[in-house]
């Protein structure tokens, strides 16, 4: 079963980093992330997938963008990691 995770991505963020949790105006939690790659030809999305896979110690194929390819707010589907492990690594919202 895949875990779905909302991520707000900032391309050209200077470095690749996960910047913690935030809430939108509706009270929904999302993970803030930045990548150095520009939003050109999917390079920022690819950098996000790679960064999440490395952080969670899973393969790149286990992380995919389910929606939001062309927007800052993305929904990731992550396979092969338990919710507890995800919260241990990324913190709790």
ABEGO torsion letter per residue (X at the ends): XBBBBBBBBBBGAGBBBBAEBBBBAAGBBBBBBBBABBBBGGAAAAAAAAAAAAAAGBBAAABBBABGAABABBBBBBBGBBAAAAAAAAEBX
